[in-house]
């Protein structure tokens, strides 16, 4: 029995080999058409590949879509963050443009002065002393000394009170006028009226020149400059303009109220005037 089975197996194997050889022979011959068996085999393989490949392609498309969705979400998040930053970017651009304009004004004004100047920036300002003092980023190492006048591009703003190596403490003229006895001159047409700043009227936000003779003509709009007659300030620095004139309480003299050219509430870029006569340019 076993011999019969073994013989049948051998016959089946030989028959299979013969069929394989026949197929190989057909495939190697130069023919313009395929046999029915080849067509059937090719169609069967193609159908099988389609059946097997369809789920694979479907799953692949799903993964591609999911990956694309995650990529789109990440890109959208980045774009949204950029859009949210746009207002800040525009604000920074406007701030830098305004700062550059202030720096150009300061350089232009300092270039016209007959005194050497040290350009600097305000780096510290106390909230409770906002209209009294501030700190600048230049000090003794930059040639700054106590008593030097400090200006904005518009006009006089203060005086150096304390000097460190790389910074200085500036007292604004709104608080230092009475201590420094700031001497000024008012220009009314061709006439010059001399006086001294007595105080700063905090309620009105104005400097006050007192003891002006009643015979002197002082009017709103008259410009006011330092006279250089007393104190540490050189002559001819812009201070402000007259906005109001009134008699004193006894009617014996006049008081003139001066609006500063510089805005004490907004001080950013300043320059310090060297008072040494040797630094003056003819």
C-alpha positions in Angstrom: 0.0 0.0 0.0 2.7 2.4 0.9 4.6 1.7 -2.3 1.5 2.5 -4.3 1.1 5.9 -2.5 4.8 6.7 -3.0 4.5 5.8 -6.7 1.4 8.1 -7.1 3.2 10.9 -5.4 6.2 10.5 -7.8 3.8 10.5 -10.8 2.1 13.7 -9.5 5.5 15.4 -9.0 6.7 14.4 -12.5 3.4 15.5 -14.1 3.8 18.9 -12.3 7.4 19.3 -13.5 6.3 18.5 -17.1 3.5 21.1 -17.0 6.0 23.7 -15.6 8.4 22.9 -18.4 5.7 23.3 -20.9 4.7 26.7 -19.5 8.3 27.8 -19.5 8.6 26.8 -23.0 5.6 28.7 -24.1 6.7 31.8 -22.3 10.1 31.7 -23.9 8.8 31.4 -27.4 8.3 34.6 -29.5 4.6 34.9 -29.7 2.3 37.8 -30.5 -0.6 36.5 -28.3 -1.0 34.8 -25.0 -2.6 31.5 -24.4 -5.8 31.1 -22.6 -4.0 29.7 -19.6 -1.6 32.7 -19.5 -4.5 35.1 -19.8 -6.3 33.3 -17.0 -3.2 33.3 -14.8 -2.5 37.0 -15.5 -6.1 38.0 -14.8 -6.2 36.0 -11.7 -2.9 37.6 -10.4 -4.1 41.1 -11.3 -7.5 40.5 -9.6 -5.7 39.2 -6.5 -3.4 42.2 -6.5 -6.4 44.5 -6.8 -8.3 42.8 -4.0 -5.2 42.7 -1.7 -4.1 46.3 -2.7 -7.4 48.0 -2.2 -7.5 47.7 1.6 -3.8 48.6 1.8 -4.4 51.7 -0.4 -7.4 52.6 1.7 -5.5 52.4 5.0 -2.6 54.3 3.4 -5.0 57.1 2.3 -6.5 57.3 5.8 -3.0 57.6 7.4 -2.1 60.2 4.7 -5.2 62.2 5.4 -4.7 62.0 9.2 -1.1 63.1 8.8 -2.1 65.9 6.6 -4.7 67.0 9.1 -2.1 67.1 11.9 0.2 69.0 9.6 -2.5 71.5 8.6 -3.4 72.0 12.3 0.2 72.7 13.2 0.5 75.1 10.3 -2.7 76.8 11.2 -1.6 77.2 14.8 1.7 78.8 13.7 -0.2 81.1 11.4 -2.7 82.0 14.1 0.2 82.8 16.5 1.8 85.0 13.8 -1.5 86.9 13.3 -1.9 87.4 17.0 1.6 88.9 17.1 0.9 91.4 14.2 -0.5 94.2 16.5 2.6 93.9 18.7 4.9 94.0 15.6 3.2 97.1 14.2 3.4 98.7 17.7 7.1 97.9 17.8 7.7 99.4 14.4 5.8 102.6 15.3 7.8 102.8 18.6 11.1 102.3 16.8 10.2 104.9 14.2 9.3 107.4 16.9 12.5 106.7 18.7 14.6 107.1 15.6 12.8 110.4 14.9 13.7 111.6 18.5 17.3 110.5 18.0 17.5 112.3 14.7 16.1 115.5 16.3 18.5 115.2 19.2 21.5 114.8 16.9 20.3 117.7 14.7 19.8 120.0 17.7 23.1 119.1 19.4 25.0 119.6 16.1 23.8 123.2 16.0 24.9 124.0 19.6 28.2 125.8 20.2 28.7 123.4 23.2 29.9 119.8 23.1 27.1 117.5 24.0 26.7 114.0 25.3 23.7 112.2 23.9 22.0 109.8 26.3 18.7 108.0 27.1 16.5 107.8 30.1 16.9 104.4 31.7 15.0 104.8 35.0 12.2 106.9 36.3 10.2 106.5 39.5 6.4 106.7 39.3 6.1 108.8 42.5 8.8 111.1 41.3 7.8 111.2 37.6 7.9 115.0 37.3 10.9 115.4 39.6 13.9 113.4 38.4 15.2 110.5 36.2 18.4 108.6 35.5 20.3 108.6 32.2 22.7 106.0 30.8 25.8 108.2 30.7 28.1 109.1 33.6 31.6 110.1 34.7 33.2 107.7 32.2 31.4 109.7 29.4 32.5 113.1 30.7 29.4 114.0 32.7 29.8 116.3 35.7 27.4 117.6 38.4 25.7 120.8 37.4 25.6 120.2 33.7 22.5 121.3 31.9 20.3 118.5 30.4 18.1 119.1 27.4 15.6 117.4 25.2 15.5 118.3 21.4 12.8 120.8 22.4 14.5 122.6 25.2 15.9 122.6 28.8 14.6 119.9 31.1 17.0 119.6 34.1 20.4 119.5 35.6 22.8 116.7 36.6 22.7 116.3 40.4 24.7 113.1 41.0 27.1 111.2 38.8 28.1 107.6 38.8 30.5 105.8 36.5 28.0 104.9 33.8 24.9 106.7 34.8 23.7 110.0 36.2 20.8 111.3 38.3 19.0 114.3 36.7 16.8 116.7 38.6 14.2 118.3 36.4 13.8 122.1 36.4 10.2 121.6 37.6 11.7 120.8 41.1 15.2 122.5 40.9 14.4 126.0 39.7 14.2 127.5 43.2 17.4 125.9 44.3 19.3 126.8 41.2 17.9 130.3 40.8 17.4 129.9 37.1 18.0 133.2 35.4 16.1 133.7 32.2 15.3 136.4 29.5 12.0 137.0 27.8 12.1 138.2 24.3 9.2 140.6 23.4 10.0 141.8 19.9 13.2 143.7 20.1 13.0 144.1 23.9 14.6 141.7 26.3 13.2 141.4 29.8 15.3 139.6 32.5 14.0 137.7 35.4 14.4 134.5 37.5 12.2 131.4 37.7 10.7 131.5 41.2 8.9 128.2 41.3 6.9 125.6 39.4 3.1 125.8 39.7 2.2 122.1 39.9 -1.5 122.8 39.6 -1.1 124.7 36.3 2.0 122.8 35.2 3.8 126.0 34.5 7.0 127.8 35.6 6.6 131.2 37.3 8.7 134.2 36.7 8.0 136.8 39.4 9.0 140.4 40.1 8.7 141.6 36.5 8.4 145.4 36.4 5.0 146.7 35.5 6.5 149.0 32.9 7.8 145.9 31.0 5.7 144.5 28.2 5.4 140.8 28.4 2.8 139.0 26.4 1.6 135.4 25.7 3.7 133.7 23.1 6.9 135.5 24.0 9.8 133.0 24.0 11.9 132.4 27.1 15.7 131.5 27.2 18.3 131.1 29.8 20.3 134.3 30.3 23.5 132.8 31.7 23.7 135.6 34.2 23.4 133.3 37.3 23.5 129.6 38.0 25.1 126.8 36.0 23.1 127.1 32.8 24.8 128.7 29.7 23.1 131.5 27.8 20.5 131.0 25.1 19.0 127.6 26.0 15.3 127.2 25.0 13.1 127.1 28.1 9.6 127.8 27.0 7.1 130.5 26.1 4.8 132.8 28.1 1.2 131.6 28.2 -0.2 133.9 30.9 0.7 137.3 32.6 -0.8 138.7 35.7 -0.1 141.2 38.4 1.1 140.0 41.8 -1.1 140.2 44.8 0.1 143.7 45.7 -0.1 145.1 42.2 3.5 146.2 42.3 5.0 143.8 39.7 4.0 141.1 37.1 4.2 137.4 37.2 4.7 135.5 33.9 3.7 131.8 33.6 5.9 129.8 31.3 5.0 126.6 29.4 8.1 124.5 29.0 9.1 123.6 25.4 10.0 120.1 26.7 7.2 117.9 28.0 8.2 116.8 31.5 5.8 113.8 31.4 7.5 112.4 28.3 11.3 112.4 28.4 13.2 109.7 26.5 16.2 111.0 24.6 18.2 113.8 26.1 21.7 115.4 25.7 23.9 116.9 28.3 25.8 120.2 27.6 29.4 120.4 28.7 29.9 123.7 30.5 33.7 123.8 30.2 34.5 126.9 28.1 37.3 124.9 26.5 34.7 122.7 24.9 33.0 125.5 23.1 33.3 125.8 19.3 33.9 129.2 17.7 
